[in-house]
Amino acid sequence: MRAKNKLSLSVQYPDARLQNELTRPTIRRWVKAALLGPAELTVRFVDAAEGQALNRDYREKDYATNVLTFAYNEGEELADDEPVRADIILCTDVLQREALEQGKTVAEHAAHLIVHGVLHAQGYDHIDDNEATEMELFETDILETLGFADPYKANPA
């Protein structure tokens, strides 16, 4: 674990629909809760067209997805004071649709996706079942400290 949790955070709203609801101070609190060390991160809210283009161009999947993480020093051994660098892209259209489908507030779902993206930026993944279980437990613990329910439990309808 790295020594400091220094954070340089840029929040961008090219899709401004959630700008008043998901403010920079709120996002900063969610990001910091998931940090294990210093980081230079951008959180960017995009519409479906930009989300689909990014997913298609970088993952060869031609649809908008809820969150994409571009970790720029992935796989590198970082010095204690060297920050993780990443862009975390949230697609507003998918975020809002999934929140509604899952019976969650937009803030609940956004907090989960941001924590998920920050963990990806720091090397966590969910490719195999063991990794997925570890990441999900960590996400659940972080979200609990932020006052949110377990995102993997089904909400009663």
N, C-alpha and C positions, 0 to 999 in steps of 0.2 A: 504494500500500500504506500502511495506517495505521501510525502510529508504535509503538503499544503493543499487547500481546496480553493485556491485563487481562481476566480472566474472572470473572463472577459466574454460578455454576452451581447450579441446583436440580435434584435428581434425585428423581423421584416414582415410587412403586411401588404404584399402586392394584391392580395385578395383581402380587403379591409373589413369584411363582414363581421369578424369576431374581434376586431381591434379594441372595442370598448369593453367587451366581456372578458377577454383573455389579455390582460394588460401585462406590460413588461415586468413590473414588480412581482406579479403573481407567477409568471413563467419563470422568473429568476429563482423564486423560492422553490418551485418544483424541480428545476435543474439542479440547484445546490443540494437538495435532499438526496439526489442520486449520484453525486460526484464522489469519487474516491481519491481524487487528486486535482491538480490544476487543470484548467481547460480553457480553450478559446473556441466558443461555439456560436453558431448562428441558428436560430429557430426561425423558419420562414413558412408563412401561411399562403398557400397557393390555391387556385381554382382547379377544377377537374381537367381542363385542357393542359395546363402546365404540369399537373401531377401525372397525367397520362404520358405526356412527352418525356418527362424525366424517367419514369418507370420503363417506358419503351426503349429509350436511348441507352440507359445504363444497366437495365436488368433484362432487357428483351422480353418484357411482359407488357402487352399493349392494352393496359387499363390503368385507371387512377387507383392508387392504393392509399391507405390511411396515413402511413408514415414511411419515409425513406431516410436512412442515415448514410451519409457519405463521410466515412472516417478516413482522414487524410494521412494519419500516421499509424494506421492499422498494421499490426504485426511487428511493429518496431519496439525495441526495448527502450523505454524512455527513462531519462535521468529523473531523480526525485522532483526537481523543479521544472521539468519540461512538460508543457501542457499537452493534453489530448486536443486535437484539432478536428472539428467535424461540422458539417451542416446537417441539420435535422429539418426535414421538409414535411409539413402536415398539409394534407389536402382537405380544405374546409368542407367541400361537398361530401366527401366520404366520412369525415369526422362527424358532421351533423347527422347524416343518414344512419350511421352505426349507433350513435348515441340514442337516437329515437328507437331504432330496432331493439336495442339492448335495455331500454327503459332507464337510461342514465341521463344525467345532465351533460351538456356539452363540456362543462368544466371537469366533471368526473372523467369523462372519456379522454379529453385533451391531456389531463394530468397523467393518465396512464400511458398514453402514446408518447408524451414527452419523456417520462421516466424510462420507458422502453427504448426510445431513441438514444438517450444519454447512456444507458447501459451498453447498447450496441457500439456507441462511439468509444467506449472503454474496453471493448473486446469481448463482451458477452454475446452469446448467440444461442439459437434454439434449433440447430440443424438436427441434432439427435435427441432422443427422449431424455437422456440424463441432463444435457445442457438446457433443454426446455424446462425441465422441472426446476433446476437450480435458478434459472433466470426468472421464472414465474414466482417462485418463493421470495426471491429478492425484491421483485417488483411489488408483490403484495405487502411485504414488510415496509418498504419505503412509502407506499401509498397509505398504509395504516398510520405512519408517523405524521402524514399530512392531513389525516382525518377522513380518508376515503375508504370505502369498503373494498373487499377483495374483488378485483375486476374479473376474476375467472369463475366466480360463483354466479350461477344464473339468478337473475332478479325475478322474484315472483311476479307473475302477471296479474 
